[in-house]
Amino acid sequence: MLVLKRLIAFLASSLAFVFAGPALAASGQPHPWEVGLQTAVTPVMEDIVWFHDFLLWIIAIITLFVLALLIIVVVKFNAKSNPVPSRTTHNTLIEVVWTVVPVLILVAIAVPSFRLLFYQLKVPAADVTVKATGKQWFWSYAYPDAKIEFDSLMKQAKDLKPGEPRLLAVDNTMVVPVNKVVRVITTGADVIHSWAVPSFGVKIDAIPGRVNETWFKAEKEGMYYGQCSQLCGRDHAFMPIAVQVMSEQDYAAWLEAAKKKFATSDDAPKNAVAAVESASVK
């Protein structure tokens, strides 16, 4: 009886996770029992999800076809059912089919693949530019147009606020406006890092001495999390990425406050410079 109760409880919790999955995924972070991609909030990620599902159907059809062939061979062409095997060779039709069909499948995959690749790499005119510098082991963000720069370090468990995810929440989040093209420039200060946010469909290396660029256009407000995706040393697992997408009005208000707190110009207030130095020490 106890085993039955535990089985029912397990099934109930599993169904709860399955049906609550989309709602949890919308928070821009991984959740328990997640088997799919995180919810897309950018046009690029929407195309990535479509391409992923498209490939899944092709792979499933090929797998079922091969399985069917194996079953036919096992059942029909074993020694008992077919004691005198066929010695047919050089079947022109079969050879043409098994050459042409794979070529058509590869073309069907290549066309949307290249289209998606070019869409990701071609950065449109940007509304906001942010420079992300990977350091051991945190991120620094600079807004060149606004002349502000700050460090973003992972929050310790004792500093977490209610609802903030452990190992993903940071002290200073990267903030961007909703429905605006954000150009992200990446580089590394010491070793190779990688700036990645799954909900945006973005993953780009931050390499010392080199500048890479990518872009995204978040179409929904909220907090979205990522992590460094390039093995970069001892604390590689503890340098998360947090991007807060705000309305234009809220972003403008945040920007004004950030100019006072994180200013980098020569005439910046002394307390702003001290704030940046304090963050660097951490």
C-alpha positions as CSV (number, residue, x, y, z in Angstrom):
1,M,0.0,0.0,0.0
2,L,2.8,2.4,0.9
3,V,4.5,1.6,-2.4
4,L,1.3,2.4,-4.3
5,K,0.9,5.7,-2.5
6,R,4.5,6.6,-3.4
7,L,3.9,5.7,-7.0
8,I,0.8,7.8,-7.2
9,A,2.6,10.7,-5.6
10,F,5.5,10.4,-8.0
11,L,3.1,10.3,-11.0
12,A,1.2,13.3,-9.7
13,S,4.4,15.3,-9.2
14,S,5.7,14.3,-12.6
15,L,2.4,15.5,-14.3
16,A,2.6,18.8,-12.3
17,F,6.1,19.4,-13.6
18,V,5.1,18.5,-17.2
19,F,2.1,20.9,-17.2
20,A,3.9,23.6,-15.2
21,G,6.9,23.4,-17.5
22,P,6.0,26.2,-20.0
23,A,5.2,28.6,-17.1
24,L,8.4,27.8,-15.3
25,A,10.4,28.0,-18.5
26,A,9.0,31.5,-19.2
27,S,11.1,32.7,-16.2
28,G,14.2,32.4,-18.4
29,Q,15.9,29.8,-16.3
30,P,16.2,26.0,-16.2
31,H,13.7,24.1,-14.2
32,P,13.4,20.5,-12.8
33,W,12.5,17.8,-15.3
34,E,13.0,20.1,-18.3
35,V,13.6,18.1,-21.4
36,G,13.2,20.7,-24.1
37,L,14.7,24.1,-24.9
38,Q,14.0,27.1,-22.8
39,T,11.2,29.3,-23.9
40,A,12.2,31.6,-26.8
41,V,12.0,35.3,-26.3
42,T,13.9,36.5,-29.3
43,P,13.4,36.0,-33.1
44,V,16.7,34.1,-33.3
45,M,15.7,31.6,-30.6
46,E,12.3,31.1,-32.2
47,D,14.1,30.1,-35.4
48,I,16.4,27.8,-33.4
49,V,13.5,26.1,-31.8
50,W,11.8,25.6,-35.1
51,F,14.9,24.2,-36.7
52,H,15.4,21.9,-33.7
53,D,11.9,20.5,-34.0
54,F,12.3,20.2,-37.8
55,L,15.5,18.1,-37.4
56,L,13.8,16.0,-34.7
57,W,11.0,15.0,-37.2
58,I,13.6,14.1,-39.9
59,I,15.7,12.1,-37.5
60,A,12.6,10.3,-36.2
61,I,11.4,9.3,-39.7
62,I,14.9,8.1,-40.6
63,T,15.2,6.1,-37.4
64,L,11.8,4.5,-37.9
65,F,12.6,3.7,-41.6
66,V,15.9,2.0,-40.6
67,L,14.1,0.1,-37.8
68,A,11.5,-1.2,-40.3
69,L,14.2,-2.4,-42.6
70,L,16.0,-4.2,-39.8
71,I,12.7,-5.9,-38.8
72,I,12.0,-6.9,-42.4
73,V,15.5,-8.4,-42.7
74,V,15.3,-10.3,-39.4
75,V,11.8,-11.7,-40.2
76,K,11.9,-12.3,-43.9
77,F,15.5,-13.0,-44.7
78,N,16.6,-15.3,-41.9
79,A,17.9,-18.8,-42.7
80,K,14.6,-20.5,-41.9
81,S,12.3,-18.3,-44.0
82,N,14.8,-17.8,-46.8
83,P,17.1,-20.9,-47.1
84,V,18.2,-19.9,-50.6
85,P,19.4,-16.3,-50.4
86,S,19.1,-14.0,-53.4
87,R,22.3,-13.2,-55.3
88,T,20.9,-10.1,-57.1
89,T,23.6,-7.4,-57.6
90,H,23.8,-4.0,-59.3
91,N,20.2,-2.9,-58.9
92,T,20.3,0.5,-60.6
93,L,17.0,1.7,-59.1
94,I,18.0,1.0,-55.6
95,E,21.4,2.6,-56.1
96,V,19.8,5.8,-57.5
97,V,17.3,5.9,-54.7
98,W,19.8,5.5,-51.9
99,T,22.0,8.2,-53.5
100,V,19.4,10.8,-54.4
101,V,17.2,10.5,-51.2
102,P,20.1,11.3,-48.8
103,V,21.2,14.2,-51.0
104,L,17.6,15.7,-50.9
105,I,17.5,15.2,-47.1
106,L,20.8,17.0,-46.7
107,V,19.7,19.9,-48.9
108,A,16.4,20.2,-46.9
109,I,18.5,20.5,-43.8
110,A,21.2,22.7,-45.2
111,V,18.9,25.5,-46.6
112,P,17.2,26.5,-43.3
113,S,20.5,25.8,-41.4
114,F,22.5,28.3,-43.5
115,R,19.6,30.8,-43.4
116,L,19.6,30.6,-39.6
117,L,23.4,30.9,-39.4
118,F,23.4,34.1,-41.5
119,Y,20.5,35.5,-39.5
120,Q,22.5,35.0,-36.3
121,L,25.7,36.5,-37.6
122,K,24.4,39.5,-39.4
123,V,24.0,42.1,-36.7
124,P,21.3,44.7,-37.5
125,A,21.5,48.4,-36.6
126,A,21.7,48.4,-32.8
127,D,19.6,50.5,-30.4
128,V,21.8,49.6,-27.5
129,T,25.4,48.4,-27.4
130,V,26.8,46.5,-24.4
131,K,30.4,45.2,-24.0
132,A,30.7,42.0,-22.0
133,T,34.2,41.2,-20.7
134,G,34.8,37.8,-19.2
135,K,37.1,37.7,-16.2
136,Q,38.1,35.0,-13.8
137,W,35.4,34.5,-12.6
138,F,32.8,37.2,-13.3
139,W,31.5,39.4,-16.0
140,S,32.0,43.2,-16.5
141,Y,29.5,45.1,-18.6
142,A,30.2,48.5,-20.2
143,Y,27.6,50.7,-22.0
144,P,29.9,52.8,-24.3
145,D,27.1,55.3,-25.3
146,A,26.2,55.9,-21.7
147,K,29.8,55.8,-20.4
148,I,29.0,53.3,-17.6
149,E,30.7,50.1,-16.5
150,F,30.2,47.7,-13.7
151,D,31.1,44.2,-12.5
152,S,28.5,41.4,-12.2
153,L,29.3,38.8,-9.6
154,M,27.3,35.8,-8.5
155,K,25.3,36.2,-5.3
156,Q,26.2,34.0,-2.4
157,A,23.5,31.8,-0.9
158,K,23.2,34.0,2.2
159,D,22.5,37.1,0.0
160,L,19.7,35.7,-2.1
161,K,16.3,37.3,-2.0
162,P,13.1,35.3,-2.2
163,G,12.6,33.9,-5.7
164,E,16.2,34.4,-6.8
165,P,17.8,31.2,-8.2
166,R,20.9,29.8,-6.5
167,L,24.1,30.0,-8.6
168,L,22.4,32.2,-11.2
169,A,21.5,35.4,-9.4
170,V,24.0,38.3,-9.6
171,D,24.6,41.5,-7.7
172,N,24.4,43.8,-10.8
173,T,22.4,42.6,-13.7
174,M,22.8,43.6,-17.3
175,V,19.8,45.7,-18.2
176,V,18.3,46.2,-21.7
177,P,15.0,47.6,-23.1
178,V,12.3,45.3,-24.5
179,N,11.8,45.1,-28.3
180,K,15.1,46.8,-29.0
181,V,18.1,45.4,-30.9
182,V,20.9,44.9,-28.4
183,R,24.4,44.5,-29.8
184,V,26.7,42.6,-27.5
185,I,30.5,42.9,-27.9
186,T,32.5,40.2,-26.1
187,T,36.2,39.9,-25.2
188,G,38.2,38.2,-22.5
189,A,40.5,39.8,-19.9
190,D,42.5,36.6,-19.1
191,V,41.3,33.3,-20.7
192,I,38.6,32.3,-23.1
193,H,35.1,32.6,-21.7
194,S,31.7,32.3,-23.4
195,W,28.7,34.6,-23.0
196,A,25.5,32.4,-23.4
197,V,21.8,33.0,-22.6
198,P,19.6,30.1,-23.8
199,S,16.3,32.0,-24.0
200,F,18.0,34.5,-26.4
201,G,19.6,31.9,-28.6
202,V,23.0,33.5,-27.9
203,K,26.3,31.8,-27.3
204,I,29.5,33.6,-28.3
205,D,33.1,33.3,-27.1
206,A,34.9,36.0,-25.2
207,I,38.5,35.7,-26.3
208,P,41.5,37.8,-24.9
209,G,42.9,40.2,-27.6
210,R,39.9,39.7,-29.9
211,V,36.4,41.2,-30.2
212,N,33.4,39.2,-31.1
213,E,29.9,40.4,-31.5
214,T,26.3,39.1,-31.5
215,W,22.9,40.5,-31.0
216,F,19.4,39.8,-29.6
217,K,16.0,41.4,-29.5
218,A,14.1,40.4,-26.4
219,E,10.3,40.6,-27.0
220,K,9.2,39.9,-23.4
221,E,10.1,41.7,-20.2
222,G,11.6,39.6,-17.4
223,M,14.8,38.2,-16.0
224,Y,16.8,35.8,-18.1
225,Y,19.8,33.7,-17.0
226,G,22.8,32.1,-18.6
227,Q,26.2,30.9,-17.7
228,C,29.8,31.0,-19.0
229,S,29.8,28.1,-21.5
230,Q,33.6,27.8,-22.0
231,L,35.7,25.9,-19.4
232,C,37.8,28.8,-18.0
233,G,39.2,27.6,-14.7
234,R,38.5,26.8,-11.1
235,D,35.3,28.9,-10.7
236,H,34.0,28.4,-14.2
237,A,30.7,27.0,-12.8
238,F,30.2,30.2,-10.7
239,M,30.1,33.0,-13.2
240,P,26.4,33.3,-14.2
241,I,24.9,35.8,-16.6
242,A,21.7,37.7,-15.7
243,V,19.9,40.0,-18.1
244,Q,16.9,42.0,-17.1
245,V,14.6,43.1,-19.9
246,M,12.7,46.3,-19.0
247,S,10.1,48.5,-20.6
248,E,11.6,51.6,-22.3
249,Q,10.5,53.9,-19.4
250,D,12.0,51.6,-16.7
251,Y,15.2,51.2,-18.7
252,A,15.5,55.0,-19.1
253,A,15.1,55.4,-15.3
254,W,17.7,52.6,-14.6
255,L,20.1,54.2,-17.1
256,E,19.9,57.6,-15.3
257,A,20.6,55.9,-11.9
258,A,23.4,53.8,-13.4
259,K,25.1,56.9,-14.8
260,K,25.5,58.2,-11.3
261,K,26.5,54.9,-9.7
262,F,28.7,53.4,-12.4
263,A,30.0,56.4,-14.4
264,T,33.3,56.0,-16.1
265,S,33.9,59.5,-17.5
266,D,36.7,61.7,-16.1
267,D,34.3,64.0,-14.3
268,A,32.5,61.1,-12.7
269,P,31.5,61.6,-9.1
270,K,34.0,60.2,-6.6
271,N,31.4,57.9,-5.0
272,A,30.7,56.4,-8.5
273,V,34.4,55.6,-9.0
274,A,34.6,54.2,-5.5
275,A,31.6,51.9,-6.3
276,V,33.3,50.6,-9.4
277,E,36.5,50.0,-7.5
278,S,34.7,48.3,-4.7
279,A,32.9,45.9,-7.2
280,S,36.3,45.1,-8.8
281,V,37.8,44.1,-5.5
282,K,34.9,41.7,-4.9
